[in-house]
Each structure stands twice: as structure tokens, then as C-alpha cells.
């Protein structure tokens, strides 16, 4: 961990107060006046979190980016006003771990109501993107992964358009696999409300490591045309997350 980045100790109630106030005061004047709060309670703890996750992701898959920087693992809260209209700032903060822009990736999404975390899957065609073909080729194997790694009933399924939209509250691959068809951007996520004490402790690291480890076998179908080989390597190297 960089000597300039403190150890992750959890997020702070001020994190959510800031995002709540930002939604009501989404303008550059208010943001400038509250920039220190943004830095101290969103940017710094997020960089601390990313730095603390570096060793885990390096063991999991060293191709996943772990630099605690904007445009790498942190999404800027300011909108690009060349392409966006209306408010100049997003009303959320995103931490994400992928190989490149618009890759399938693990994420932590912080909003005024709490924290969502899980796996974003890019189900479109493109260099380095494999889920769109693997979801057809490896249907049986993906269903097996959900059972083997105890994913069924643990995550909500959402689809992403302009904003996330719930599809199934508790996804079960045995029952709901067809729901994946036609979704370009798939999200499997779990949620902790802002009154959940875990968010404010270092134990949030342990929680997300557990969740990301459990989701990694599914992630293998997004990054390779030989996902079963990657899963076997994962099990041999790290074992099955419980």
C-alpha cells in the first residue's frame, strides 16, 4: 500500500450525508464549498479500499487493475458535459475492478442509501469480451457454477440501461437462466443499507473479498473462451469460498 494512502477502516456516515446533500445541491458552487468532505469521506477511503484489495486481486487474477486512481479503479463523480445534460455531478461513487474500460468487472457502488457490490457483465461483442458467446456455449456449466459455488438465491439480477433496473430479486440459475437472454449489461449484486454497521468497519474488506471470490468462477466466463480451465486453476490455487 502506498505510504500516502491510509489503511482502510471503513466508510463514514459523512459519506452518505454528502451524497444525499449533493443530490439536493447538484451545482458547481455547492460542490466547491464541500470539496474537502468529498475528498475526505469518498475519495480517500475509496483509495484506501482499492489499495487494501490489491493483494487479493493480484492473487485472483493479476490482469485486473488495482491502481487506486481515477479512470483505473475509481470513476470520476463529475459528468462529461460534452455528452451529458443537466446536473454536473453523478449522485453516486463507483469503485470498479476490471482489465480495461467497459470490461466485465467487480464493483462497489456507493449511493445515498447504502452500498451495492457484485459483478457487472458486459454481454456485448468486443475484443476480450466472451460472455455473449459463452452464455450460449456453456449454459449447463454456468448453471453448475451457480450451484457449485452457492450463488443461487444470493444475488439480485439487474440489467443496466441508463440506470440499473431490477429483473429478479434473488436469481437462481436453475429457474431463471432464460432471464439473461437479451440483456447487454448484466449485474449480479448484493446490497447493504447505510445503517448496516459493517460498512463502517475494516470488515467490509473481508465481506467483499468473500463475495468477489464466490463470483470469480462466473467472471471466468466473461474473460476467456476456456473458462473451465480458469475455474479449475482458481479452485486449485485458492479453493472454494464459503
N, C-alpha and C positions, 0 to 999 in steps of 0.2 A: 504494500500500500504506500502511496506517495506520502512523504512526511508532511506535506501541506494539507492533506485530507485527513480529517479525524476518523476514528473508529466509528462505525455505525452503531448508534444507541437507540434507534427507533425514530419514528416521525413524531411530530409535536401537534398538540391541539391548534397551535397557531397556523399550522399548515392548512387546515380545513377552514379556519376563520378567514384566512387570506383568500382562498378560492371562493368562499361564499361572498365576501365583500367585492372581489373582482367581478363577479357576475353582475352585481348591482352597480358597479362603478367602472365599467369597461371603457376606459379612456386613458390617453397617454399621461394626462396631468395627474390623475389619481395613482397610476402605476409608478410614475416617477417619485411621487411622495412616499410610496410604500415599497420602493425597490429593495431596501435593506431587509424588510420582512421576507420578501420573495427570495433573496439570496440566502438568508439565514435559516429559513424554515422549509424551503423547497429545494433550492439548488444544492446547497452544501450537504444536507442529509441524503439527497439522491446520489450525489457523487460518492459519498461515504458508502452507501449501499452498493453501488456498482463496484467500487474498489474491493469491498468485502466479498463480493461474488466472483471475483476474478479467478481465484484458485479453483473453485468449483467448476466453472465453465471451462477452464483450461483442461481439467481432467475429463470433463464430459465430452467436449469437442473443441479442440483448440482453434478451429476455424471461426468460432463465434466471437464477435468483437466484444471486448471488455474495457475499452478505454473510457474513463469517466469524463467524456467530452460531448458537447453538443454536436449534432449531425453524426455521431457514432452510436452512443447508447442513450443520449438524452435528446428529446425533441424540444425545440425552442417553443416557448409559450406565445411568442409574438407570431402573428399570421403574416404571410407574404401578401401584402395588399395589392400586388400586381394581379393576383389570381383570386383574391377573396374580397368580399364586400361586407360592410357592416362593422362589427366590433373589431378592434385591432388585436385582441388577445384571445387565446383559447381559454376556456373555463375549466381546463384540466391540465395535468402534467403527466408526461409519458416517459417511462424508462423502458428501454427495449434492447433485447439481445439477439442479434441476427448476424448474418455474414455480410450483407450488403443492403442497400436501400430497397425497400419493398420485398425483402426476403420474408419467408415464414420465420417467426421469431417468438421467443418468450418475452413476456412483458409484465410490467406493473403500472397500472393506470390509476392515478390519484385524482379524485374529484371531490367536490364539496361534501358528498355524503359518505365517502369511505374509499376503500382500495379494492380494485379488482386485479386479479393476476391469473396468468394462464398461458395459453398458446394461441397465437394468430397464425393462420394457414393461408398462404396465397395460393389459391386454386386456379390460377390462370397459367397460360403457356409463357415460357420465357427461359432464358439461359439460367441454369442452376435451379429451376423450379420443377419438381417432379410429382407433386401430389395429384395434379389433374390427371396424369396417366396412371399413377399407382392406385388411386381410389377405384379405378376400373379393373386393373390387373390383379390387385391384391385384396379384393373385397373380403374373402374368407380370412386372410391373415390379419387384416386390420380389425375385424370383429374379434379375432382371437386375442389380439393385443389388448383390447378393451377388457376382456375377461381376465387374461393372464396377469395384467398389471393393475387390476382392480380400478379401472377407470369408470366403469358403468355406474351411473347414478351419482357420480361425484362432481360433475361439471355441467354447467349450463351451456347450451349451444346457442350462439348468436350468429347473425350474418351482418356484415358491415357494408353499408352503402355510404351515405353521407354521415350516418351515425349508427352505432350498434343497435340491432333490433333482435329481441328475444325470439327464438324459434322453439326450443324445448328447455324447460327449466332444469330437468335432470336427464341428460342424454344417456340412453342405453343403446349401444350399437346393435344388439340383437333385435331390438324393436324399432329403432329409429334410423337405421342406416340410410334409407332412401331419402331422408331429410337433407342429406349432404348434397344431393344431386342439384346441380344448377346454381349453387352458391359459389360466387367468385372469391369471396373473402370470408373465411370461416374463423370463428372464435370459440375456443373452449375455455371457460373461465369459472373462477370461484370468487366470492365476494366477502369482505369483512367491513361492516359499518364502522363509522368513525368512533362509535362508543366502545368498540372492541379493544380491550387493553393490550392485546398482542401487538397491535400496530405501533405502540409507543415503546416497545422494548426491543433489545437485540434479538429476541427470539423470533422476530419476523423473518430474519435471515434463515433460521432453521426451517421455518414453515415453508418459505418459497423454495428452498433447496429440495425439500421433500416433494413438493408439488411438481417442480420442474423435472426432477428425477423420474417421477412417475409418468410424466408426459413425454419424456425423451423418446421412448420406443415409437410413439406416434409421430414425433418430429422426424424420425429416421425416414419415414415415407415421403417427407417433403424435400429432402436434400440429396436423395440418391436413387438410382434405378436398381440398386441392390440393397434395399432396406433391411432384408432379413439378415444379411451379413453384418450390417451395423448393429442390429439388435443383439445378435449373438456376441459380438465384441463388447457391447455395453454390459451385458449380463455377466460375462466372464471377468470384466475389469472392475465393475462397481457393484454388481448384484442387483437384485430387485428391491426397489424402495417399498418399505412397509408403512 
